[in-house]
Amino acid sequence: MNAAEVARLLGIASTLDNKISAGSTMQVRTWAHVLDDVPYSAAERALREHYRRSTETVMPADIVESWRNARREDAEREHNAALRARSIEQRPEDLVRSIRSGVARVTAALALARGADPEHVEAEAEARRVYLAVPCPWCKAQPGARCTGPGGKPLTKQPAHDARLAEAFTAAR
């Protein structure tokens, strides 16, 4: 706001609050300096809202706080609308597919960096992800069940027996 707008704002405030003078030059300059980034319409709205809810004399900080809150609320509203639009655009299965393709690209890049065959490394990684879909030839665990050790307890040091991982690897290829 500039000095003319601040003088107009102080004039409005002085009609509502007899503690505020219509504006000395120093007061107008000080308020203009504090409210330099606040639009006049927002300051007028803040002044109106302040006197609707309070009998205290308005201060420049009250107007700045109101302006910041309004900007924050606008930004949150825009952000939430963008999030809703993005979630509507992208179906869950598309999201899962895009994540999986990203994992595959990273796995392939790491395999190339190590000097390995990217297809082989991806098949190995897929086998590790889907090993529960095949039965274990070692402990006879059914698809969906975890591998067990000699005492019938689930394995703790590895996710499955090597034979089951090999079966999953051949099934993934």
C-alpha positions as CSV (number, residue, x, y, z in Angstrom):
1,M,0.0,0.0,0.0
2,N,1.1,3.5,-0.6
3,A,0.7,6.6,1.7
4,A,-2.6,7.7,0.0
5,E,-4.2,4.3,0.6
6,V,-2.9,4.2,4.2
7,A,-4.4,7.6,4.8
8,R,-7.8,6.4,3.4
9,L,-7.6,3.3,5.5
10,L,-6.8,5.3,8.7
11,G,-9.7,7.6,7.8
12,I,-12.0,4.6,7.8
13,A,-10.5,3.3,11.0
14,S,-10.9,6.6,12.7
15,T,-14.7,6.6,12.0
16,L,-14.9,3.2,13.8
17,D,-12.4,3.8,16.6
18,N,-12.0,7.2,18.3
19,K,-8.5,6.2,19.5
20,I,-7.2,6.4,15.9
21,S,-6.5,9.8,14.5
22,A,-7.3,10.5,10.8
23,G,-3.6,10.2,10.2
24,S,-0.6,12.4,11.0
25,T,2.1,12.4,8.3
26,M,4.5,10.3,10.5
27,Q,1.7,7.8,11.3
28,V,0.8,7.4,7.6
29,R,4.5,6.9,6.6
30,T,5.0,4.3,9.4
31,W,1.9,2.4,8.5
32,A,2.7,2.6,4.8
33,H,6.2,1.2,5.5
34,V,4.8,-1.7,7.5
35,L,1.9,-2.4,5.1
36,D,3.9,-2.0,1.8
37,D,3.2,-5.5,0.5
38,V,-0.4,-5.7,1.6
39,P,-3.0,-4.8,-1.1
40,Y,-5.5,-2.1,-0.2
41,S,-8.5,-4.3,-0.7
42,A,-7.0,-6.9,1.7
43,A,-6.2,-4.3,4.3
44,E,-9.7,-2.9,4.1
45,R,-11.1,-6.4,4.5
46,A,-8.8,-7.1,7.5
47,L,-9.9,-3.8,9.1
48,R,-13.6,-4.6,8.7
49,E,-13.1,-8.2,10.1
50,H,-11.0,-6.9,13.0
51,Y,-13.7,-4.5,14.2
52,R,-16.4,-7.1,13.7
53,R,-14.7,-9.4,16.2
54,S,-12.8,-7.0,18.5
55,T,-13.1,-3.7,20.3
56,E,-9.3,-3.3,20.5
57,T,-7.6,-0.7,18.4
58,V,-6.3,-2.1,15.1
59,M,-2.6,-2.2,14.6
60,P,-0.6,-2.7,11.4
61,A,0.4,-6.2,12.7
62,D,-3.2,-7.2,12.8
63,I,-3.6,-6.3,9.1
64,V,-0.4,-8.0,8.1
65,E,-1.4,-11.2,10.0
66,S,-4.8,-11.2,8.3
67,W,-3.1,-10.8,4.9
68,R,-0.7,-13.7,5.6
69,N,-3.5,-16.0,6.8
70,A,-5.5,-15.2,3.6
71,R,-2.5,-15.9,1.4
72,R,-1.8,-19.2,3.3
73,E,-5.4,-20.3,3.0
74,D,-5.4,-19.5,-0.8
75,A,-2.2,-21.5,-1.3
76,E,-3.5,-24.4,0.7
77,R,-6.8,-24.3,-1.3
78,E,-4.8,-24.3,-4.6
79,H,-2.5,-27.1,-3.4
80,N,-5.4,-29.3,-2.3
81,A,-7.2,-28.7,-5.6
82,A,-4.0,-29.7,-7.5
83,L,-3.7,-32.9,-5.3
84,R,-7.3,-33.8,-5.9
85,A,-6.9,-33.2,-9.7
86,R,-3.8,-35.4,-9.8
87,S,-5.4,-38.2,-7.8
88,I,-8.4,-38.1,-10.2
89,E,-6.1,-38.2,-13.3
90,Q,-4.0,-41.1,-12.1
91,R,-5.8,-44.4,-11.3
92,P,-4.3,-46.6,-8.6
93,E,-3.3,-49.3,-11.1
94,D,-1.5,-46.6,-13.3
95,L,0.3,-45.5,-10.2
96,V,1.5,-49.0,-9.3
97,R,2.5,-49.6,-12.9
98,S,4.6,-46.4,-13.0
99,I,6.3,-47.3,-9.7
100,R,7.1,-50.8,-11.0
101,S,8.5,-49.4,-14.3
102,G,10.6,-47.0,-12.3
103,V,12.0,-49.9,-10.2
104,A,12.8,-51.8,-13.4
105,R,14.6,-48.8,-14.9
106,V,16.7,-48.3,-11.7
107,T,17.5,-52.1,-11.5
108,A,18.6,-52.1,-15.1
109,A,20.8,-49.1,-14.7
110,L,22.4,-50.6,-11.6
111,A,23.0,-53.9,-13.4
112,L,24.7,-52.1,-16.3
113,A,26.9,-50.2,-13.9
114,R,28.0,-53.5,-12.3
115,G,28.5,-55.1,-15.7
116,A,25.6,-57.6,-15.4
117,D,22.8,-58.5,-17.8
118,P,19.9,-56.2,-17.0
119,E,17.3,-58.8,-18.0
120,H,18.8,-61.4,-15.8
121,V,19.0,-59.0,-12.8
122,E,15.4,-57.9,-13.3
123,A,14.2,-61.5,-13.5
124,E,16.1,-62.3,-10.3
125,A,14.5,-59.2,-8.6
126,E,11.1,-60.3,-9.8
127,A,11.6,-63.8,-8.5
128,R,12.5,-62.4,-5.1
129,R,9.3,-60.3,-5.1
130,V,7.0,-63.2,-6.1
131,Y,8.7,-66.2,-4.5
132,L,5.6,-66.8,-2.4
133,A,3.6,-67.6,-5.6
134,V,5.5,-70.9,-6.1
135,P,5.7,-74.0,-3.8
136,C,9.0,-74.7,-2.1
137,P,10.5,-78.0,-3.3
138,W,12.8,-78.1,-0.2
139,C,10.3,-77.8,2.7
140,K,7.1,-78.4,0.8
141,A,5.6,-75.0,1.7
142,Q,2.5,-74.3,-0.3
143,P,2.2,-71.1,-2.4
144,G,1.4,-68.2,-0.1
145,A,3.1,-69.9,3.0
146,R,6.5,-69.0,4.2
147,C,9.4,-71.5,4.1
148,T,10.1,-73.3,7.3
149,G,13.2,-74.8,8.9
150,P,13.8,-78.3,10.4
151,G,11.7,-77.5,13.5
152,G,8.7,-76.2,11.5
153,K,9.4,-72.6,12.4
154,P,9.6,-69.9,9.7
155,L,13.0,-69.0,8.4
156,T,14.6,-66.0,10.0
157,K,17.9,-65.5,8.1
158,Q,16.6,-65.5,4.6
159,P,13.1,-65.1,3.0
160,A,13.0,-68.5,1.4
161,H,15.0,-71.6,0.5
162,D,17.3,-71.2,-2.5
163,A,15.4,-73.9,-4.3
164,R,12.2,-71.9,-4.0
165,L,13.9,-68.8,-5.2
166,A,15.3,-70.8,-8.2
167,E,11.7,-72.0,-8.9
168,A,10.4,-68.5,-8.8
169,F,13.3,-67.3,-11.0
170,T,12.4,-69.9,-13.7
171,A,8.7,-69.1,-13.4
172,A,9.4,-65.3,-13.8
173,R,11.4,-65.9,-17.0
